Amino acid sequence: MDPSTVSREVVVGLEEGLHLTPMRAVTLLAEQFTCEISIHKGDRAVDAKSMLDLMTLMAEHGTPLVLTARGPDAEAAIQALGDLFDCNFRPSDRA
């Protein structure tokens, strides 16, 4: 694996699954990074910076997903996106 490629598994913890509001949060956060970011569900991979792509995942509550980023800021991108899933898309108290 390329040293600039980082992956992390997350689980959709939202009761309603990955619906439009959290999808928008994913794309807005992903767009802040220059690296390529994909989200994998089984053998499907979609662009994390595309709402339309994310909609096709149909990720319900409990669905395991793999976040993968490749590029200079890949580690920071995966950390930030993983944190978003870990807190169930609730705003963090951290500054």
Buried (B, 14 or more C-beta within 10 A) or exposed (E): EEEEBBBBEBEBBBEEBBBEEBBEBBBEBBEEBEBBBBBBBEEEBBBBBBEEBBBEBEBEEEBEBBBBBBBEBBBBBBBBBBEBBBEEBEEEEEE
